[in-house]
């Protein structure tokens, strides 16, 4: 993957995460996550990876909120 392709993949991932969060997410944080995921998931569709990660993070957040304090 070229540098330009990596940038496009990361931006597509971050844009999809931003859309899934209805604009409430941190775009730069999503970009950082994209670059962390690229070595393992860079060959996959960034929109599908974003959906998987958003679902995973949402699931973890819902468990954390449901845990007794």
Protein Blocks (a to p, Z undefined) as FASTA:
>chain_A
ZZklmmmmmmmmmmmmmmmnnopacfklmmmmmmmmmmmmmmpcfklmmmmmmmmmmmmm
mmmmmpcZZ
